[in-house]
Amino acid sequence: MSTPTSATVLPTFSTRVLPVIVIDKLAQAVPLAQALLAGGVDAMEITLRTPVAMDAISAVAHAVPQMCVGAGTVLDAQDLHRVRDAGARFALSPGAGPDLLAAAAAGSLPFIPGVMTACEALAAREHGFGLLKLFPAEQAGGLALLQALAAPLADLRFCPTGGLTAGNAMDYLALPNVTLVGGSWLAPRAALAHGDWATITALASATTKLVKSPPAY
């Protein structure tokens, strides 16, 4: 593998379950981050899927510095620059072409490129990335695919996202080539819409109790 760049090294956080968040209203961002922290989840991915996403990242970065806020659905170099300036401490993509990989490898923002096949994983590896986002994990082959990739791509680690639930997350985390997982079940859209922070804290706390070992970055 190419010599890892600073963009391949994640900031320090303890959770191995990364909440994948869609923020519809800016006012949801800070109390959501606080609710997750109260349940022991100290990192979150705010996806760039809504008009308020960038402001939400900035709000969490400034108001809840204990939360390691990342940006998801990063599609190009411009997105990388925008989320970095907003205060994101890491970024993820659903997929990664050569231009995005090159921009991320040349930058300083920790980045987890999205892959779906062995060919895409090799391309990311050639750019120096050792932790990859398998997306959409369940649709791509899930546990069986990760098990199949473990031997030929033994130096790569994965963050499977897409189709993961509280019911199957531990099966993924039990695999030696899975560092962390991403999922939306920790912050259900209904709970967000109603400001039900107690439910989100309870879901985060239940997950934290199940996952006690630290991530192996």
Secondary structure by P-SEA (a helix, b strand, c coil): cccccccccccccccccccccccccccccaaaaaaaaaacccbbbbbccccaaaaaaaaaacccccccccccccccaaaaaaaaaacccccccccccaaaaaaaaacccbbbbbbccaaaaaaaaaacccccccccccccccaaaaaaaccccccbbbbcccccccccaaaaaaccccccccccccccaaaaaacaaaaaaaaaaaaaaaccccccc
